[in-house]
Amino acid sequence: MINSLFVVNSQGKIIIEKHWRGIISRQIVDVFNDECTKFMNSLPGSMEDNGATGLSIKEPYFTREDVPPVLETNKYWLLNVLRNDLTWLCPVEREVDPMLVFEFIHRIIDVLTDYLGDVSEISIRENFVTVYQLLEEMMDYGYPLTTEPNALKEIIMPPTIMNRMMTTVGAAAGVAPKFPQSMSNIPWRKAGVKYTQNEIYFDIIEEIDATVSANGQVVSCEAHGSVQANCKLSGMPDLSLNFVNARVIDDVSFHPSVRYRKWDSEKVLSFVPPDGQFKLMSYRTELTPNQAMLVQVKPQITPTKNGGRFDINVYPRSPDGKPIEKIVLTLPMPKTTSSVNATCNMGQYMYDPVHKCIRWEVGKLSQKDRSPVLSGTFNTSEINPELGMSISLEFQISTYAVSGLKVDSLRLFHEGYKPYKGVRSMTKAGKYQIRT
């Protein structure tokens, strides 16, 4: 069970406070901020074991993103999720499954994204009433209740200009809000849905998480994927989705509409889809080093007195000669860097003196293009600057799924029309790092 929820901005101030079982003092947020500061100012265990506790460190070793999702205090466990500079904090006093709390927090964020478009401090402040109404409907006395967007939209209207006017006029006239006359037996789908053109679209999106050593060897690699759907089908359709090679995926998580027994026995997705956009499934798949190395980066960093020199080469290795788009490399520099002088033969770069990093936007690259190169020097205030940073890589490839997952066929039952089916695939980099 969940007692309370606090939404805290980047300055540590509360913008949303909701209690379902009793009231927890707002001072718990101050305790959480203190615990985060204490963790960020601490040293890794390896450095402490090596006797580095006596060193004077000017900047924290950890960042806010490194704070553990569960922090323990004398009375509470502080379960927190960081998303878009907002911290969603649930203090838990009794024994509770932490994954239940995390899943509910992510479900709240997904519902607010569906309602508001962008979940930020500004959008939340502009729609306080809608946010609190959703929190009231999504949980009852500490237990999740209604978490499906389609069911919530039958009760709480999205905050459009027209809906705001109707709500204001109705409240001024003393008119009670109109509740739906016919509720669907299926919580995730509305009743009486009608479309002139019946169509459904699927997007297979896969992200590669990989770590590559300085000599070009892949240390670890895997892909995390999801199937996003946009359903515009009339009535109450029952769908059956078949894949060409469903055996390549593992650790599958489904939308509540999917019948798991059908998937477990036949590897077929059988479901009654929600109306509109939703995530049908997510999965993980193992990759070979050749599959993960869609873009090869060869860094060479040479230290000199009070600085160093770097040369970064990029080589495309996409299958079937598909162009690689939105290639971006982020090269961290030593904390004591005072100046950077660099040149590139493709794209453009920018040095951030605040965060001490170079962001190189290569853009679109194909097999026929020349190899992009970024070369330059940097100066530091230290004689022997600390090197060994990891380069972060971003890219995406359209119409390609690195796992090889493809949609074979889609069958519809209990309705008389034939729907139009559209399928797109995309592969992009997730946590992709190249060691130097």
N, C-alpha and C positions, 0 to 999 in steps of 0.2 A: 504494500500500500504506500501511497505517496502523500506526504503531509502538505508540503508547500512548494511553490515555485517562485524563484526570483530571476528576473532578467536584468543583468548588470551590463552597463556600457564599458567602453575602454578606460574611462576615468574612475571606474569602481562605484558609480552611482546607480541606484536602483531606478529602473524605468517601468517595470512591471512587478507587481507583488500579488500573488494569489494563494489563498489558503483553503484547503479542502477538509482537513481534520485538525481542528485547533488552530492556534496562532503561534508561529515561531517568531521570536523577536528579530527585528531588522539588524540587530547587532551581529547576527550570524554572517552577514555579508562582510562586515569588517573583519571578522575572524577568518573568512575565506580569503580576503585580500591580503591579510597578514601571512597566511600560510603560503599563498602564491609567491609573495615577496621573499619569504624565507627559503622556498625551494629554488627560486631563480638565482638567489645569491649564494647558494651552496655549490659545492664542487662534486664532480662525478666520483664514484667510489674508487676508480683506478688512480685518479690524481691524489686522492686523500691517502691511499695506500702507499703511494710513492713519496709521501712527505711533502706535498705541495700546499698543505694547509697554511703554512707560514708565508706564502707568497702574497704580495699585494696585487689584487686584480682590480683594475679600474672599472671594467664593465662586467655585468652579470654573465656568467657562462651560459646559462639557459635563457630561453625566451618564454613568453606566455604560452606558445604552442607546445612547449615541452612539459608543462604542468600535468601531472597524472590525472586521469579522469575521476579517480577516487582519492580523496584526502581524508585522513582520520584525525578527529579531535577528541577531546575528553568525553563529549556527550553525543556528537553527531558524526556520521559519515557524510562528507560533502561530495555528492555526485555532480559533475559539471561537464558541460559540452560547450566548446568554443566554436562559433559559426559567425563569420562576417563581423568580427570585432565585438560580438555580443556573447556574453557568457550566460548560459541557461543553467541555473543552480538549483538542485533539489537536496535540501538537508534531510537525511534519513536517520531516524532515531532507533527504529527496531529492525529486526532481521528482515531483509527483503532481497529479492533477486535483482542485482544491479542491471542486468540486461533488460528487465522489464522497464526500469526507469529510463535507461538510455533509449530504448525503442520508443517509449512514449514521448520523450523530448523530441526525438527526430520526427515523429509523426506530427507533433504540434508545429514544428518548423515547416514541414511539407504542406500542411493544411494552410498555414499562414501564407506560404509562397503561392498557393493556389488562389487564395483570396486577395492578397495584396500585390502579388507580382514580384516584389522585392522585399525581403525581410531585413530591415535596417532600423536604426533608432528613429529616423525621420518618419518612415512609413508607419511604425508602431505608434508614435506620438500622434500622427494624423488620424489614426483609426483606433483610438483607445476603446471605444464602445464595442466595436466589432471584435477586437482581440479578447476582451473580458467575456463577451457573450460566448465566444468559441471555447474558451477555457472552462466556462461553466457547463457547457453541454458535453464536452469531451471527457469529463471525469465526474464521478459521483462518489462522494465520501472517500476519496483516495483510491478508487478503482476506475480504470478506463471504461468508458461507456460508449459514446458514439465518436468514432474516429474516421469514418469514411466521408470524404468531401461531398459526394452526391447526397448522402443523408443529411449532412449539416446544411447544405444549400437549400434543402426543403424547409429548414427551420430558420436559418439566419441568412439573409440576403447579402450577397457580396457588396462591398462599399462602392457602388457606382454613384454617379451624380444623381441619377434619377431615383435610385433607391434611398439615397440620403434625403432627397426632397420629400419622398413619400413617407419616410419615417418621421421626419420633422413635422409635416402637416398632420399626419395621423396622431402624433403625440399631442400636438397643440389642440386638436379637435376632440381629444379623449377617445379616439377610436382604437380598439385593440388590434394588434397585428393579425394578419390573416395566416392561418395555419393550413397546410396542405390537406385536401379532402381525402385523397387516396394515397396511402403509403404503400410502398412496394414491400413484398415479402422478403426480398433480397436487399440487405442493408446497403450494398455498394452500388445499386442501380436504381434509378428513378423509374416510376411507373408511367406508362403512356408516352414514351419517347417516340417521336416521329421525325423522319428526315425525307426530303425529296430525293436525294441521292444517298444511297447506303454505301458507305466506304469505311475502311479501317486501314490504318497505317502502322507499320512496325519499324522501329529504329534499333538496330543492334549496335551498341556503343561499347567499345572495349578500351581499357586503359592498361598500358604496360608499366609495371613496376620492375625496375632493373637497377643493378649496381654493376658498373664496369670498372675494372682495374686500370691502372695507368698504362699497362702494356696491351690493352685492348681485349683482355679476357673477361668474359661474363661471369661474375661472381655469383649472382642470384638473379632470377627472373621469373615472373609469373604475370598473368593478365587477369584483371577483374572486369567483368562485363555486366551489362544490363540490357534488357529488352524493354524499350519504352513504346507505349501504344497510344494511339489517338483514335478513339472509337466514335463513329457517327453512324450507328445502326439503329433502325427502328425496332420497336417492340421489345421482346425478351429473347434475343438470340442466344443459342448455345453453340459455342465454337469448339473446334478441334484443330489444333495447330501441330503440324508434323515438321521435324527438322531432318536435314540430310544426314548429319553426323552428330547426334545428340550425346554420344558417348564421350566426346572430348571435354565436356564440362563437368565440374565437380562443385561441391559445397553450394548447392542450389538453394535459393530462398525465393518463395513465391508470393504473389498477391493472394489475399484470402479467397479470391474467387476460384483459384485453381484447385482441381481435385487431385490430391497428392497420390492416391492409390493408382490412378490411371497413369501418372508419370512414373511411379515406381515400378510398375509392371510392364508398361509398353513404351516408355519415354515419349509420351504424347501429352501435350497440354490440352486439357479439357476444362472449359470455363465459360461462365456467363459474364461478359465483360462489363465493367462500369461504363458509364457514359462520359465521353470526353477523354482527357489525357490521364494516364496512370502508368506506373511501373509494373509490368507484368511479372518480371523475374529478374534476379541478379545471380551471378555465378562467378566461379573462379576456375582458371584452367592453367595447367603447367605448360611452359614454353621451352623449346630448345634454344640454345644460344644463337643459332642462325635466325630463328623466328624473332627473337627479341632485338637483334642488332639491325634495325631498320635504318638507323642513322649512325654512322661511325664517326666518332670524334677522337682526334689524336692531339692531346694537349702536350705542350713542352714548356715547362717553366724553369728558368735558370736563375738562381739567386746571385746577386752581386752585392757589393758593399753599399749599404743604405738603399737597397731596392732590389730590382730584378728585371728579367725580360721574359715575355711570354709569346708563344706562337700557338694558335688554335686552328686546326684544319678540320673541315667537315666533309664527309663523303656520303652521298645517298646510296642506300642499298635496298630500296623498296622492291617488292616482288612485282613482276609483270610490267616493270617500268612506270608504275604509277607515280605521279608527282607528289612530293611531300610538301605540305603547306604549313604556314605559321610556325616556322622553325625559330626558336628563341633559345639562346644560351645565356645563362647567368653565371658569371665568374666572380666569386668572392675574393676580395683583396685583403691583405693583412690589416689589422685594426689600426696600425700606425701609419697607413699610407697617407702621404701628403699631396701627391699629384700623380696623374696618369697621362701618358701620351701614347696614342694608338692609331692604327689605320686598318681599314678593311676593304677588300675588293668587291664585296657584295653586301647589300643591306646597309644598315646603319647601327651605330653603337652609342651608348650613353653611359657615362660614369656617374654614379650616385655617391657624392662625398659624404652623405649622412650615414647610409648603410654600408659604405665601403664595398661596392660591387659594380661590375660592368655588366650591362644588359645589352646583348647583341641580337638584334632582330634581323635574321637572315631573310625571312620571307618564304617564297616558294622556290623549290629546288627539284630538278629532274635529273635523270641519268646523263642527259646530254650537256647539262650546264657544267661550267668549270667549277672546280672545288673552291668553296669560300674559305678565306684565310683572314684571321684577325691577329695582327702582330703589334707589339708595343712594349713600352717600358713603364715601370712605376718606381717612385721614390718613397722612402719611408724615413721616419725619424729614428729608427733602430738600425744598428750596424748589421745585425743578423736577423732579419725579419722572419717570423714564423710562417712557413708555407705548408703545403699539404692540404689545400682546400679541395672541395668537391664541386664540380661543375654541374649545374642543374640544366636539364634539356627538356624543351617543350616542342611538340610537333603534332601533326594530325594528317591522316591519309583517308580520303573519302572513298566510298564504295569498296571498302576492304575491311574484313574481319580477320585479325591475326590468328585466332583460334581455328578458323575454317568453318565456324558455325554458319549454316545457311537454312533458310526457310524452304521447305519442300512443298507443302500444300496447306490449304485452309478449307475446312468443311464447316458448313452452317446447318444447324438443325432447328426445328420448331418454327421456322419462318419460311415464307414462300418466295422471297426475292434472292437474287444472286449478288453478293456484295463485291465491290471492287477492293482489291488488296494491293497495297504498296509496301515495299520493303527497302530499307536503306541500311547501309553498314558504314561504320566509321571506326578507325583505330587512332588513338592518340596517346601521348605520353602521360603517365601518372607521376609517380615518384621515380624519376629516371635520373641517376647520378653517375657522373664519370669522375673517378678519383684521379688526382694529379700527383 
